[in-house]
Amino acid sequence: MNHQETASAPGLALADGNVAALAWRDAWRLQARNHPWMTGGLGLALAALALLLGAGIRDGLSSGGEPLRLAMLGGMAGFAATAVGALAGVTLRQLSQRAEDSLLGFAAGMMLAASSFSLILPGLAAAKEMTGSGVLGALTVVGGMALGVLLMLGLDRFTPHEHESSGPCGPGCERIGRVWLFVLAITLHNLPEGMAIGVSFAQGDLSVGLPLTSAIAIQDIPEGLAVVMALRAAGVGSWPAALMAGASGLMEPLGSLFGAGIAGGLALAYPVGLGLAAGAMIFVVSHEVIPETHRNGHQTSATLGLMAGFAVMMFLDTAMG
């Protein structure tokens, strides 16, 4: 390459970057134009979350930040459990598809039970006490659940990622490698789990936060293992797969801080936040986890795993709540 070509190389790289940025912008605009109601719903959810987060940060700082500290510890527990599962995936040479579907079913059962016993029921009780009405309390929690569903619907539509059953989706997905699309999908999956941990500690109540955090940490172990095995099946080496799976678990401490922030400010923010986390988790279980466990013909094993996970979480909530 001569001097003139060398001098122009940074300009070419900048031009390529501008072309890529324009392509991403066009892809996002196309998605927004094709799905106006989903775009509006995501905007509404983000605006509500911004309002709750601003109030929560203000009150959290003025109260000494104890809920934020508990939320961070809970999120780190989820991350550590994901890392343990990822390391177990390095040592295992092979995991049968039936066993993988059963483990994911177990995780789904724990998430469903956690949403019911550790999020929705405490949310209903708190909202009823604040509003003085069971009907208004239920509507408050339902409103929070709707925000959680809108948030996950929007992220699912506007974030590039890949599901094994449905393939790549989201704007600009064709510009990202398949492995990274899969990692982005797992990262999105971990967000509502982290939010649930943070919301459960927003009032500093260990009777709500401890059983939920324990349940999420337990189900993160088989999840981390399943992610590693899926990445290895896609051609990624054992240790790189473990690092990617472990890194996806970092979304849990980040999500937990976010969850504690949105649920710690306005008077009704706590039951709304509990409903939001429950809605987001139920959406992930129904939209991603259960279909994934049923696509290989192992519905019975996956369902038994789900029932076992539900029973374990119900026991944990009763024993520790």
Secondary structure, DSSP 8 states (H G I E B T S, - for coil): --HHHHHHHHHHHHHHHHHHHHHHHHHHHHHHHH-HHHHHHHHHHHHHHHHHHHHHHHHHHHTTSHHHHHHHHHHHHHHHHHHHHHHHHHH-S---HHHHHHHHHHHHHHHHHIIIIIIIHHHHHHHHHHHS-HHHHHHHHHHHHHHHHHHHHHHHHHS-EEETTTEEESTTGGGS-HHHHHHHHHHHHHHHHHHHHHHHTTT--HHHHHHHHHHHHHHHHHHHHHHHHHHHHTT--HHHHHHHHHHHTTHHHHHHHHHHHHHSSSTTHHHHHHHHHHHHHHHHIIIIIHHHHHTTS-HHHHHHHHHHHHHHHHHHHHHH-
